[in-house]
Amino acid sequence: MRGDSSRRHCRAFAVSSLTHAALIHNPTAGRRQPAREQVARFRKLLAERGITLDVLTTSRPGEATQLARQAVSAGAECLIVCGGDGTVNEVLQGIVGYPVTLALWPVGTANVLAQALGVPRRVPDLVHMVAEHRVRYLSLGRANDRYFAAMVGIGLDASIVRHVNPRLKRNLGLLAYWIAGLQHLFTWTAPVFTLELEDRRVRATFAALANVPSYGGGIRMAPDARPDSEELRACVITSRSKLAYLLFYLPLAFLGWHVHQPGVLYGGTRRGRAYADSGAEIPFQVDGEWAGTLPVEFEIIPHALRIVVPRTSRR
């Protein structure tokens, strides 16, 4: 693994000719959904700035990809995603390779990409961000055939994501993950898999290949990850002790200090793969959504996404 992350950054630039945008709204994401009046206000304020807004609402999982393609075909220059990281991930599958920008209206459970970019939540601030249309190129990851903006997780986090109660997630938000996680540690067996990172091979029980610093809830799994970098940050844990996870690695991860501890490998990588022993089923998650079981191949695709950021976007 590479010891230092790439420090090449892309400057934001202003686009002043935005006239047609589309809002892709997932009404089931998170607990703080915007009221119908807020969406109408958002549309009205954009219209006052000369921007036409189409509103497209998802009704089932996976539909955001289809709606994104539909909006691009209809001439939308900017897609605004009103949802969480999972909805953003669905939209990505429909727009990579097209000359369209992406903007975020964060209302999901975690919104880790929006947090990394400093995206506001108030409607007037969001309108100003979209209308000003400052754009930054971000890199994306690809896991098998799926693009991701935040991270791939293999092992414990993916197992928790797979077993979290959907009703609790909707009603309790991030607390539902903590409940599932604490319950899960009693039955999780820390299965071992093989991870190959360019020139290194390691046997591990957990790995995160990250494009952003934090999970939801403030866990700084990859504290120096940047979504405009040309590599992923790999955090790999080799310990099989559940007590070590609970009492050592997890508390330190809130400060990002776990990356310097025994049993943890940390560094940069552009590509790699993970696979399980014959017959073992080890799950992996992509942008907070369960994506299947190993094997998985992953890579970074530099500067693959044009995303709208506020003037005060975090670096």
ZATOR-920718 format. One record per atom (N, C-alpha, C): residue number from 1; atom name; y, x, z. Coordinates in steps of 0.1 Angstrom, whole numbers. Layout:
N
    i  at      Y      X      Z
  NUM  CA      Y      X      Z
...
***
This chain:
315
    i  at      Y      X      Z
    1   N    -12      8      0
    1  CA      0      0      0
    1   C     12      9      0
    2   N     23      3     -6
    2  CA     36     11     -6
    2   C     42      9      8
    3   N     48     20     12
    3  CA     54     19     25
    3   C     68     13     26
    4   N     75     13     15
    4  CA     89      8     15
    4   C     90     -3      4
    5   N     97    -14      8
    5  CA     99    -25     -2
    5   C    109    -21    -12
    6   N    109    -27    -24
    6  CA    119    -24    -34
    6   C    132    -28    -29
    7   N    142    -20    -32
    7  CA    156    -23    -28
    7   C    165    -27    -40
    8   N    159    -30    -51
    8  CA    167    -34    -63
    8   C    170    -49    -61
    9   N    183    -52    -61
    9  CA    187    -66    -59
    9   C    195    -70    -71
   10   N    194    -83    -74
   10  CA    201    -89    -86
   10   C    213    -96    -81
   11   N    224    -94    -88
   11  CA    237   -100    -84
   11   C    236   -115    -88
   12   N    243   -123    -80
   12  CA    245   -137    -84
   12   C    256   -138    -94
   13   N    255   -148   -103
   13  CA    266   -149   -113
   13   C    269   -164   -114
   14   N    282   -167   -117
   14  CA    286   -181   -118
   14   C    283   -187   -131
   15   N    278   -200   -131
   15  CA    277   -207   -144
   15   C    285   -219   -143
   16   N    295   -220   -151
   16  CA    305   -231   -150
   16   C    303   -243   -159
   17   N    293   -243   -167
   17  CA    291   -253   -177
   17   C    281   -264   -173
   18   N    276   -265   -161
   18  CA    266   -274   -157
   18   C    271   -289   -159
   19   N    264   -296   -167
   19  CA    268   -310   -169
   19   C    256   -320   -166
   20   N    244   -316   -166
   20  CA    233   -325   -165
   20   C    222   -319   -155
   21   N    220   -326   -144
   21  CA    210   -321   -134
   21   C    200   -333   -131
   22   N    189   -329   -125
   22  CA    179   -339   -121
   22   C    175   -336   -107
   23   N    174   -347    -99
   23  CA    170   -346    -85
   23   C    155   -351    -84
   24   N    146   -342    -80
   24  CA    132   -346    -78
   24   C    130   -348    -63
   25   N    128   -360    -59
   25  CA    128   -364    -45
   25   C    114   -367    -40
   26   N    109   -360    -30
   26  CA     96   -364    -24
   26   C     99   -371    -11
   27   N     97   -385    -11
   27  CA    101   -393      1
   27   C     92   -391     12
   28   N     80   -384     11
   28  CA     71   -382     22
   28   C     72   -368     28
   29   N     81   -360     23
   29  CA     83   -346     29
   29   C     91   -347     41
   30   N     86   -340     52
   30  CA     94   -339     64
   30   C     97   -352     72
   31   N    105   -350     82
   31  CA    109   -362     90
   31   C    123   -366     89
   32   N    131   -358     82
   32  CA    146   -361     81
   32   C    149   -364     67
   33   N    143   -374     61
   33  CA    146   -378     47
   33   C    160   -383     46
   34   N    167   -379     35
   34  CA    180   -385     33
   34   C    179   -400     30
   35   N    188   -408     36
   35  CA    188   -422     33
   35   C    193   -424     19
   36   N    189   -437     14
   36  CA    193   -440      0
   36   C    208   -438     -2
   37   N    216   -441      9
   37  CA    230   -440      7
   37   C    234   -425      5
   38   N    227   -416     12
   38  CA    230   -402     10
   38   C    227   -397     -4
   39   N    216   -402    -10
   39  CA    213   -398    -24
   39   C    224   -404    -33
   40   N    228   -416    -31
   40  CA    238   -422    -39
   40   C    251   -415    -37
   41   N    255   -410    -25
   41  CA    267   -403    -23
   41   C    266   -389    -30
   42   N    254   -383    -29
   42  CA    252   -370    -36
   42   C    255   -372    -51
   43   N    249   -382    -57
   43  CA    251   -385    -71
   43   C    265   -387    -75
   44   N    272   -395    -66
   44  CA    286   -399    -69
   44   C    295   -386    -68
   45   N    293   -377    -58
   45  CA    301   -365    -57
   45   C    299   -356    -68
   46   N    287   -355    -73
   46  CA    284   -347    -85
   46   C    291   -352    -97
   47   N    290   -366    -98
   47  CA    297   -372   -110
   47   C    312   -369   -110
   48   N    318   -369    -98
   48  CA    332   -366    -97
   48   C    335   -352   -102
   49   N    325   -343   -102
   49  CA    327   -329   -107
   49   C    322   -328   -121
   50   N    319   -339   -128
   50  CA    315   -339   -142
   50   C    300   -336   -144
   51   N    292   -339   -134
   51  CA    277   -336   -135
   51   C    269   -349   -134
   52   N    262   -352   -145
   52  CA    253   -363   -145
   52   C    240   -360   -137
   53   N    236   -369   -129
   53  CA    223   -366   -121
   53   C    213   -377   -123
   54   N    201   -373   -128
   54  CA    190   -382   -129
   54   C    182   -381   -116
   55   N    178   -392   -110
   55  CA    170   -392    -98
   55   C    155   -396   -101
   56   N    146   -387    -98
   56  CA    132   -389   -101
   56   C    125   -388    -87
   57   N    117   -398    -84
   57  CA    110   -399    -71
   57   C     95   -397    -73
   58   N     89   -389    -65
   58  CA     74   -387    -66
   58   C     67   -398    -58
   59   N     55   -402    -63
   59  CA     48   -412    -56
   59   C     34   -408    -52
   60   N     30   -395    -56
   60  CA     17   -390    -53
   60   C     17   -375    -53
   61   N      8   -368    -47
   61  CA      7   -354    -47
   61   C      5   -348    -61
   62   N     13   -338    -64
   62  CA     11   -332    -78
   62   C     21   -337    -88
   63   N     27   -349    -85
   63  CA     35   -355    -95
   63   C     48   -348    -98
   64   N     53   -340    -89
   64  CA     66   -332    -90
   64   C     65   -323   -102
   65   N     53   -317   -105
   65  CA     52   -309   -117
   65   C     54   -316   -130
   66   N     49   -328   -131
   66  CA     51   -337   -142
   66   C     65   -341   -144
   67   N     71   -345   -133
   67  CA     85   -349   -133
   67   C     95   -337   -137
   68   N     91   -325   -132
   68  CA     99   -314   -136
   68   C     99   -312   -151
   69   N     87   -312   -157
   69  CA     86   -311   -171
   69   C     94   -322   -179
   70   N     93   -334   -173
   70  CA    100   -345   -179
   70   C    115   -343   -179
   71   N    120   -338   -168
   71  CA    134   -336   -166
   71   C    139   -325   -176
   72   N    131   -314   -177
   72  CA    135   -303   -186
   72   C    135   -309   -201
   73   N    125   -317   -204
   73  CA    125   -322   -218
   73   C    137   -332   -220
   74   N    142   -338   -210
   74  CA    153   -347   -211
   74   C    167   -340   -211
   75   N    166   -327   -210
   75  CA    178   -319   -211
   75   C    185   -315   -198
   76   N    178   -316   -187
   76  CA    184   -312   -174
   76   C    185   -297   -174
   77   N    197   -292   -170
   77  CA    200   -278   -169
   77   C    196   -273   -155
   78   N    196   -281   -145
   78  CA    193   -277   -132
   78   C    184   -288   -125
   79   N    174   -284   -119
   79  CA    165   -293   -111
   79   C    167   -291    -96
   80   N    171   -301    -89
   80  CA    173   -301    -75
   80   C    161   -307    -68
   81   N    155   -299    -59
   81  CA    143   -304    -53
   81   C    146   -309    -39
   82   N    145   -322    -36
   82  CA    147   -327    -23
   82   C    133   -329    -17
   83   N    129   -319     -9
   83  CA    116   -319     -3
   83   C    113   -307      4
   84   N    101   -303      6
   84  CA     97   -291     14
   84   C     92   -281      4
   85   N     86   -270     11
   85  CA     80   -259      3
   85   C     69   -264     -7
   86   N     61   -273     -3
   86  CA     51   -278    -11
   86   C     56   -285    -24
   87   N     67   -293    -22
   87  CA     73   -299    -34
   87   C     79   -288    -43
   88   N     86   -279    -37
   88  CA     92   -268    -45
   88   C     81   -261    -53
   89   N     69   -258    -47
   89  CA     58   -252    -53
   89   C     53   -260    -65
   90   N     52   -273    -64
   90  CA     48   -282    -75
   90   C     58   -281    -86
   91   N     71   -281    -83
   91  CA     81   -280    -94
   91   C     80   -267   -101
   92   N     78   -256    -94
   92  CA     76   -243   -100
   92   C     66   -243   -112
   93   N     55   -250   -110
   93  CA     45   -250   -120
   93   C     49   -256   -133
   94   N     60   -264   -132
   94  CA     65   -271   -144
   94   C     76   -264   -151
   95   N     83   -254   -145
   95  CA     95   -249   -150
   95   C     95   -234   -153
   96   N     85   -226   -148
   96  CA     85   -212   -151
   96   C     84   -210   -166
   97   N     94   -201   -171
   97  CA     94   -198   -185
   97   C    105   -206   -192
   98   N    110   -217   -186
   98  CA    121   -225   -192
   98   C    134   -221   -187
   99   N    145   -222   -196
   99  CA    158   -218   -192
   99   C    165   -229   -184
  100   N    160   -231   -172
  100  CA    165   -241   -163
  100   C    167   -234   -149
  101   N    177   -239   -141
  101  CA    179   -234   -128
  101   C    173   -243   -118
  102   N    170   -238   -106
  102  CA    164   -246    -95
  102   C    174   -246    -83
  103   N    176   -257    -77
  103  CA    184   -258    -65
  103   C    176   -265    -54
  104   N    178   -262    -42
  104  CA    170   -268    -31
  104   C    179   -277    -22
  105   N    173   -289    -19
  105  CA    178   -298     -8
  105   C    167   -298      2
  106   N    168   -290     13
  106  CA    157   -288     22
  106   C    155   -300     32
  107   N    144   -307     31
  107  CA    141   -318     40
  107   C    126   -317     45
  108   N    119   -307     41
  108  CA    105   -306     45
  108   C    103   -301     59
  109   N     90   -298     62
  109  CA     86   -294     75
  109   C     91   -280     78
  110   N     90   -271     69
  110  CA     94   -257     72
  110   C    106   -252     64
  111   N    106   -254     50
  111  CA    116   -250     41
  111   C    119   -235     43
  112   N    109   -227     42
  112  CA    111   -212     44
  112   C    119   -206     33
  113   N    117   -210     21
  113  CA    125   -204     10
  113   C    140   -207     12
  114   N    143   -220     15
  114  CA    157   -224     17
  114   C    163   -216     29
  115   N    155   -214     39
  115  CA    160   -206     51
  115   C    163   -192     47
  116   N    155   -186     39
  116  CA    157   -172     35
  116   C    169   -171     26
  117   N    173   -181     19
  117  CA    185   -181     10
  117   C    197   -186     17
  118   N    196   -192     29
  118  CA    208   -197     36
  118   C    213   -210     30
  119   N    204   -218     24
  119  CA    208   -231     18
  119   C    213   -241     28
  120   N    224   -247     26
  120  CA    229   -257     36
  120   C    221   -270     35
  121   N    223   -279     45
  121  CA    217   -292     45
  121   C    227   -304     43
  122   N    239   -302     46
  122  CA    249   -312     45
  122   C    252   -316     31
  123   N    253   -329     28
  123  CA    255   -333     14
  123   C    268   -327      8
  124   N    279   -326     14
  124  CA    291   -320      7
  124   C    289   -306      4
  125   N    282   -298     13
  125  CA    279   -284     11
  125   C    269   -282     -1
  126   N    259   -291     -1
  126  CA    250   -290    -12
  126   C    256   -293    -26
  127   N    265   -303    -26
  127  CA    272   -307    -38
  127   C    281   -295    -43
  128   N    288   -288    -33
  128  CA    296   -277    -37
  128   C    287   -265    -42
  129   N    275   -263    -36
  129  CA    266   -253    -41
  129   C    262   -255    -55
  130   N    257   -268    -58
  130  CA    252   -271    -71
  130   C    263   -270    -81
  131   N    275   -276    -78
  131  CA    286   -276    -87
  131   C    291   -261    -90
  132   N    292   -253    -80
  132  CA    296   -239    -82
  132   C    286   -232    -90
  133   N    274   -235    -88
  133  CA    263   -230    -96
  133   C    262   -215    -97
  134   N    262   -209    -85
  134  CA    260   -194    -85
  134   C    244   -192    -85
  135   N    240   -184    -94
  135  CA    226   -182    -97
  135   C    221   -168    -94
  136   N    209   -168    -88
  136  CA    203   -155    -85
  136   C    189   -155    -91
  137   N    185   -144    -96
  137  CA    171   -142   -101
  137   C    162   -138    -89
  138   N    152   -146    -88
  138  CA    142   -143    -77
  138   C    128   -140    -84
  139   N    121   -132    -77
  139  CA    107   -130    -82
  139   C     98   -141    -76
  140   N     87   -143    -84
  140  CA     77   -152    -79
  140   C     63   -145    -78
  141   N     55   -150    -70
  141  CA     41   -145    -70
  141   C     32   -155    -78
  142   N     21   -149    -81
  142  CA     11   -158    -88
  142   C     -3   -155    -81
  143   N     -9   -166    -77
  143  CA    -22   -166    -70
  143   C    -32   -173    -79
  144   N    -41   -166    -85
  144  CA    -50   -171    -96
  144   C    -41   -177   -106
  145   N    -41   -190   -109
  145  CA    -32   -195   -119
  145   C    -20   -203   -113
  146   N    -17   -201   -100
  146  CA     -6   -209    -94
  146   C      5   -200    -90
  147   N     17   -203    -94
  147  CA     29   -196    -90
  147   C     32   -199    -75
  148   N     39   -190    -68
  148  CA     43   -193    -55
  148   C     57   -186    -52
  149   N     65   -192    -43
  149  CA     78   -187    -40
  149   C     78   -180    -27
  150   N     70   -184    -17
  150  CA     70   -179     -4
  150   C     59   -169     -1
  151   N     47   -174     -1
  151  CA     36   -165      3
  151   C     22   -171      1
  152   N     12   -162      1
  152  CA     -2   -166      1
  152   C     -7   -161     15
  153   N    -15   -170     21
  153  CA    -21   -166     34
  153   C    -36   -168     33
  154   N    -43   -158     38
  154  CA    -58   -158     38
  154   C    -63   -157     52
  155   N    -72   -167     56
  155  CA    -78   -166     69
  155   C    -72   -177     78
  156   N    -68   -173     90
  156  CA    -65   -182    100
  156   C    -54   -192     96
  157   N    -43   -188     90
  157  CA    -32   -197     87
  157   C    -37   -208     77
  158   N    -45   -203     67
  158  CA    -50   -212     57
  158   C    -60   -222     63
  159   N    -68   -218     73
  159  CA    -77   -227     79
  159   C    -69   -238     87
  160   N    -58   -233     94
  160  CA    -50   -243    101
  160   C    -44   -253     92
  161   N    -38   -248     81
  161  CA    -32   -257     71
  161   C    -42   -267     66
  162   N    -54   -263     64
  162  CA    -65   -272     58
  162   C    -68   -283     68
  163   N    -67   -280     81
  163  CA    -72   -290     91
  163   C    -61   -297     98
  164   N    -48   -294     95
  164  CA    -37   -301    102
  164   C    -37   -316     99
  165   N    -35   -324    109
  165  CA    -35   -339    107
  165   C    -22   -343    100
  166   N    -24   -349     88
  166  CA    -12   -353     80
  166   C     -3   -363     87
  167   N     -9   -372     95
  167  CA      0   -381    103
  167   C      8   -374    113
  168   N      2   -364    120
  168  CA      9   -356    130
  168   C     20   -348    123
  169   N     16   -342    112
  169  CA     26   -334    104
  169   C     38   -342    101
  170   N     37   -355     97
  170  CA     48   -363     93
  170   C     56   -367    106
  171   N     49   -370    117
  171  CA     56   -374    129
  171   C     62   -363    137
  172   N     55   -352    138
  172  CA     58   -341    147
  172   C     64   -329    140
  173   N     62   -328    127
  173  CA     67   -316    120
  173   C     59   -304    123
  174   N     67   -293    126
  174  CA     60   -280    129
  174   C     51   -280    141
  175   N     54   -289    150
  175  CA     46   -290    162
  175   C     32   -294    159
  176   N     30   -301    148
  176  CA     16   -305    144
  176   C      8   -292    140
  177   N     15   -282    134
  177  CA      8   -270    131
  177   C      4   -262    144
  178   N     13   -262    154
  178  CA     10   -255    166
  178   C     -2   -262    173
  179   N     -2   -275    173
  179  CA    -13   -282    179
  179   C    -26   -279    172
  180   N    -26   -279    159
  180  CA    -38   -276    151
  180   C    -42   -262    153
  181   N    -32   -253    154
  181  CA    -35   -238    156
  181   C    -42   -235    169
  182   N    -37   -241    180
  182  CA    -42   -238    193
  182   C    -56   -244    194
  183   N    -58   -256    188
  183  CA    -72   -262    188
  183   C    -81   -254    180
  184   N    -76   -248    169
  184  CA    -84   -241    159
  184   C    -89   -228    165
  185   N    -82   -222    173
  185  CA    -86   -209    178
  185   C    -98   -210    187
  186   N   -102   -221    192
  186  CA   -114   -223    200
  186   C   -126   -223    191
  187   N   -125   -227    178
  187  CA   -137   -228    170
  187   C   -137   -218    158
  188   N   -125   -212    155
  188  CA   -124   -202    145
  188   C   -132   -190    148
  189   N   -139   -184    138
  189  CA   -148   -173    140
  189   C   -143   -160    134
  190   N   -131   -159    129
  190  CA   -125   -147    123
  190   C   -134   -141    113
  191   N   -138   -148    103
  191  CA   -147   -142     92
  191   C   -140   -131     85
  192   N   -148   -121     81
  192  CA   -142   -109     74
  192   C   -143   -111     59
  193   N   -133   -106     52
  193  CA   -132   -106     38
  193   C   -127    -92     33
  194   N   -129    -89     21
  194  CA   -124    -77     15
  194   C   -111    -79      7
  195   N   -101    -71     10
  195  CA    -88    -71      4
  195   C    -86    -59     -4
  196   N    -83    -60    -16
  196  CA    -79    -48    -24
  196   C    -64    -49    -28
  197   N    -57    -38    -25
  197  CA    -43    -38    -27
  197   C    -40    -25    -35
  198   N    -39    -26    -48
  198  CA    -37    -15    -57
  198   C    -47     -4    -54
  199   N    -43      6    -47
  199  CA    -52     18    -45
  199   C    -59     18    -31
  200   N    -59      6    -24
  200  CA    -65      6    -11
  200   C    -74     -6    -10
  201   N    -85     -4     -3
  201  CA    -95    -15      0
  201   C    -97    -15     15
  202   N    -96    -28     21
  202  CA    -98    -29     35
  202   C   -106    -42     39
  203   N   -113    -41     49
  203  CA   -120    -53     55
  203   C   -111    -59     65
  204   N   -108    -72     63
  204  CA    -97    -79     71
  204   C   -102    -93     76
  205   N    -95    -98     86
  205  CA    -97   -112     90
  205   C    -85   -121     87
  206   N    -74   -114     83
  206  CA    -62   -122     80
  206   C    -53   -114     70
  207   N    -47   -120     61
  207  CA    -37   -113     52
  207   C    -27   -123     48
  208   N    -14   -119     48
  208  CA     -3   -126     42
  208   C      3   -118     31
  209   N      5   -123     19
  209  CA     12   -116      8
  209   C     25   -124      6
  210   N     36   -118     11
  210  CA     48   -126     14
  210   C     59   -122      4
  211   N     67   -132      1
  211  CA     79   -130     -7
  211   C     91   -134      1
  212   N     89   -139     13
  212  CA    100   -142     23
  212   C     96   -137     36
  213   N    106   -136     45
  213  CA    102   -129     58
  213   C     94   -138     68
  214   N     96   -151     68
  214  CA     91   -159     79
  214   C     83   -171     75
  215   N     73   -174     83
  215  CA     67   -188     83
  215   C     77   -197     89
  216   N     73   -210     88
  216  CA     81   -220     96
  216   C     79   -217    111
  217   N     88   -221    119
  217  CA     87   -219    133
  217   C     91   -206    138
  218   N     97   -198    129
  218  CA    103   -185    133
  218   C     93   -173    134
  219   N     81   -175    129
  219  CA     71   -164    129
  219   C     75   -154    118
  220   N     79   -142    121
  220  CA     84   -132    111
  220   C     72   -124    106
  221   N     64   -130     98
  221  CA     51   -123     94
  221   C     54   -111     85
  222   N     65   -112     77
  222  CA     68   -100     69
  222   C     83    -98     70
  223   N     88    -92     81
  223  CA    102    -92     85
  223   C    111    -86     74
  224   N    107    -77     65
  224  CA    116    -72     56
  224   C    113    -77     41
  225   N    105    -87     40
  225  CA    103    -93     27
  225   C    116    -99     21
  226   N    117    -98      8
  226  CA    129   -103      1
  226   C    124   -110    -12
  227   N    129   -123    -14
  227  CA    125   -130    -26
  227   C    130   -124    -40
  228   N    139   -114    -39
  228  CA    144   -108    -51
  228   C    138    -94    -53
  229   N    128    -90    -45
  229  CA    122    -77    -46
  229   C    112    -77    -57
  230   N    108    -66    -61
  230  CA     98    -65    -72
  230   C     84    -62    -66
  231   N     82    -65    -54
  231  CA     68    -64    -48
  231   C     67    -74    -37
  232   N     54    -77    -34
  232  CA     51    -85    -22
  232   C     50    -76    -10
  233   N     52    -82      2
  233  CA     49    -75     14
  233   C     36    -80     20
  234   N     27    -71     22
  234  CA     14    -74     27
  234   C     12    -71     42
  235   N      9    -81     49
  235  CA      6    -80     64
  235   C     -9    -83     65
  236   N    -16    -73     70
  236  CA    -31    -74     70
  236   C    -36    -71     84
  237   N    -44    -80     90
  237  CA    -49    -78    104
  237   C    -64    -76    102
  238   N    -69    -66    109
  238  CA    -83    -63    108
  238   C    -91    -67    121
  239   N    -84    -70    132
  239  CA    -91    -74    144
  239   C    -99    -87    143
  240   N   -110    -88    150
  240  CA   -118   -100    150
  240   C   -117   -107    163
  241   N   -108   -103    172
  241  CA   -106   -108    185
  241   C    -96   -120    185
  242   N   -101   -132    189
  242  CA    -92   -143    189
  242   C    -82   -142    200
  243   N    -85   -135    211
  243  CA    -76   -133    222
  243   C    -65   -124    217
  244   N    -68   -114    209
  244  CA    -58   -105    204
  244   C    -48   -112    195
  245   N    -53   -122    187
  245  CA    -44   -130    178
  245   C    -35   -138    187
  246   N    -40   -145    197
  246  CA    -33   -154    205
  246   C    -23   -147    215
  247   N    -27   -136    221
  247  CA    -19   -130    232
  247   C    -12   -118    228
  248   N    -15   -112    216
  248  CA     -9   -100    212
  248   C     -1   -101    199
  249   N     -9   -104    188
  249  CA     -2   -105    175
  249   C      8   -116    174
  250   N      4   -128    178
  250  CA     13   -140    176
  250   C     26   -138    184
  251   N     26   -135    197
  251  CA     39   -133    204
  251   C     48   -122    197
  252   N     42   -111    193
  252  CA     50   -101    187
  252   C     55   -105    173
  253   N     48   -114    166
  253  CA     52   -118    153
  253   C     66   -125    153
  254   N     69   -131    164
  254  CA     82   -138    165
  254   C     94   -128    164
  255   N     91   -116    167
  255  CA    101   -105    166
  255   C     99    -96    154
  256   N     88    -98    148
  256  CA     84    -89    136
  256   C     79    -76    141
  257   N     75    -75    154
  257  CA     70    -62    159
  257   C     55    -60    157
  258   N     48    -70    153
  258  CA     34    -69    151
  258   C     30    -59    140
  259   N     39    -57    131
  259  CA     36    -48    119
  259   C     34    -34    123
  260   N     39    -30    135
  260  CA     37    -16    139
  260   C     26    -14    149
  261   N     17    -24    151
  261  CA      7    -24    161
  261   C     -6    -19    155
  262   N    -15    -14    164
  262  CA    -29    -11    159
  262   C    -36    -23    154
  263   N    -44    -21    144
  263  CA    -51    -33    138
  263   C    -43    -40    128
  264   N    -31    -35    124
  264  CA    -23    -42    114
  264   C    -19    -31    104
  265   N    -21    -35     91
  265  CA    -16    -27     80
  265   C     -5    -35     73
  266   N      6    -27     70
  266  CA     18    -34     65
  266   C     24    -25     54
  267   N     28    -31     43
  267  CA     34    -24     33
  267   C     36    -32     20
  268   N     40    -26      9
  268  CA     43    -33     -3
  268   C     32    -32    -13
  269   N     31    -42    -21
  269  CA     21    -42    -32
  269   C     26    -51    -43
  270   N     22    -47    -55
  270  CA     25    -55    -67
  270   C     14    -65    -71
  271   N      2    -61    -67
  271  CA    -10    -69    -72
  271   C    -21    -66    -62
  272   N    -31    -75    -63
  272  CA    -44    -72    -55
  272   C    -53    -84    -57
  273   N    -64    -84    -49
  273  CA    -73    -95    -49
  273   C    -81    -95    -36
  274   N    -86   -106    -32
  274  CA    -94   -108    -20
  274   C   -106   -116    -24
  275   N   -117   -112    -17
  275  CA   -130   -119    -20
  275   C   -138   -118     -7
  276   N   -147   -128     -6
  276  CA   -156   -130      6
  276   C   -169   -125      3
  277   N   -177   -122     13
  277  CA   -191   -119     12
  277   C   -198   -131      6
  278   N   -209   -128     -1
  278  CA   -217   -139     -7
  278   C   -220   -150      2
  279   N   -216   -162     -2
  279  CA   -219   -174      6
  279   C   -208   -178     16
  280   N   -199   -169     19
  280  CA   -189   -172     29
  280   C   -178   -180     22
  281   N   -173   -190     29
  281  CA   -161   -198     24
  281   C   -149   -195     33
  282   N   -140   -187     28
  282  CA   -128   -183     35
  282   C   -116   -189     27
  283   N   -108   -198     34
  283  CA    -97   -205     27
  283   C    -85   -196     25
  284   N    -77   -200     15
  284  CA    -64   -194     14
  284   C    -54   -205     11
  285   N    -41   -203     15
  285  CA    -30   -213     13
  285   C    -20   -206      5
  286   N    -13   -215     -3
  286  CA     -2   -211    -11
  286   C     11   -219     -8
  287   N     21   -212     -3
  287  CA     34   -219      0
  287   C     31   -231     10
  288   N     22   -228     20
  288  CA     20   -238     31
  288   C     10   -249     27
  289   N      4   -248     15
  289  CA     -6   -259     11
  289   C    -19   -252      9
  290   N    -30   -259     14
  290  CA    -43   -254     12
  290   C    -46   -253     -3
  291   N    -51   -241     -8
  291  CA    -53   -239    -22
  291   C    -67   -237    -26
  292   N    -77   -236    -17
  292  CA    -90   -234    -20
  292   C    -97   -223    -12
  293   N   -107   -217    -17
  293  CA   -114   -206    -10
  293   C   -115   -194    -19
  294   N   -117   -183    -12
  294  CA   -118   -170    -20
  294   C   -129   -171    -30
  295   N   -127   -163    -41
  295  CA   -118   -152    -44
  295   C   -104   -157    -49
  296   N    -94   -148    -47
  296  CA    -81   -150    -52
  296   C    -75   -137    -57
  297   N    -69   -137    -68
  297  CA    -61   -126    -74
  297   C    -47   -129    -73
  298   N    -38   -119    -70
  298  CA    -24   -122    -68
  298   C    -16   -111    -74
  299   N     -4   -114    -78
  299  CA      6   -104    -84
  299   C     20   -109    -82
  300   N     29   -100    -83
  300  CA     43   -103    -83
  300   C     48   -104    -98
  301   N     57   -114   -100
  301  CA     63   -115   -114
  301   C     78   -113   -111
  302   N     84   -102   -114
  302  CA     98    -99   -111
  302   C    107   -108   -118
  303   N    118   -113   -111
  303  CA    129   -120   -117
  303   C    124   -132   -126
  304   N    115   -140   -121
  304  CA    109   -150   -129
  304   C    116   -164   -127
  305   N    125   -165   -117
  305  CA    131   -178   -114
  305   C    146   -176   -112
  306   N    153   -186   -118
  306  CA    168   -186   -116
  306   C    171   -197   -106
  307   N    176   -193    -95
  307  CA    178   -203    -84
  307   C    193   -203    -79
  308   N    198   -215    -76
  308  CA    211   -217    -72
  308   C    213   -214    -57
  309   N    223   -205    -54
  309  CA    224   -201    -40
  309   C    239   -204    -36
  310   N    241   -206    -23
  310  CA    255   -207    -18
  310   C    262   -194    -19
  311   N    275   -194    -19
  311  CA    283   -182    -19
  311   C    280   -172     -8
  312   N    276   -178      4
  312  CA    272   -170     15
  312   C    258   -168     17
  313   N    250   -168      6
  313  CA    235   -166      6
  313   C    232   -154     13
  314   N    221   -155     22
  314  CA    216   -143     29
  314   C    210   -133     20
  315   N    212   -120     23
  315  CA    206   -110     15
  315   C    193   -106     21
***
